[in-house]
Amino acid sequence: MKAHLTRRYRFSASHRLHSTEMSADENRVTYGKCNNPHGHGHNYALEVTVSGQVDQSTGMVCNLVDLDGFVEREVLSRYHLENLNTLQEFAQQVPTTENLSVEIFEILQRGFYHAHLERVRLEETMMNSFEYAGTAEPKH
Amino acid sequence: MVYLTRKAEFSASHFYHNPDFTPEENQRIFGKCNNPNGHGHNYTLEVTVKGEVDPRSGFVVDLKQLKEVMNHEVLDAMDHRFLNKEVPEFFKCIPTTENLAIAVWQRLESKLQKARLHRVRVYETPDLFVDFYGENDPLEATS
């Protein structure tokens, strides 16, 4: 039987929302306080949902040790306590939480093979969150 | 179609062990969860049902009935229990969160009267939960 497993992680990072394709005024109007040149930070909460048949011998969709290890190694250690604007993936794109969700989804999709990746959900604050499921619609 | 979710909480203990594995395999795969004395969690259960709103009552489902079924079928059987030893589904099946979500679904499905079960979500901790949408998930064909 197929089940969906979701694991929640936390990391903190700083960013500045600024597009090189916009004028200074346009950036200020579009991004407001988030355009502050000194940047600002968030405590992000990341949810990773994977799915698969429940293995009869273990009762698991995938071993949490594998999922936690991958996310720690490939995602948390990359973003935790970093300035997102300094990272290569945000050299050409604005580090909005939308774009960060897509980046994290793609890291998982490229390297995590123990279960099927369904979606990532990223909370920037307690008041706003973003979901990305690749070409699929997130399932609720 | 309207979706309605009812929450409940229960506390239970469990351990993970497959008698077909060697002690070393059990330890390697299940780690600390393999301790035969068990350990416990405060589980949160979310049951989502779906249906059309009844024009007379304005309800998708009688919440009182849903609550009674959840209490009777799940909480009475699992709250403050050792899942491996006291819940028949887990005499032979490992009480992982995945299997718990499936067992809750199976216990509720035939007992609900009007509304159809959409999703069973079981939180083992606030940072880990499993969703089960049934064996014949209609959305699977399209995703």
Interface residues (C-beta under 8 A of the other chain):
Chain A: M1 K2 A3 H4 L5 T6 R7 R8 Y9 T49 V54 S57 T58 G59 M60 V61 N63 L64 V65 A136 E137 K139 H140
Chain B: Y16 N18 D20 F21 I29 F30 G31 C93 I94 P95 T96 T97 E98 N99 A101 I102 R119 P126 D127 L128 F129 V130 D131 F132 Y133 E135 D137 L139 E140 S143
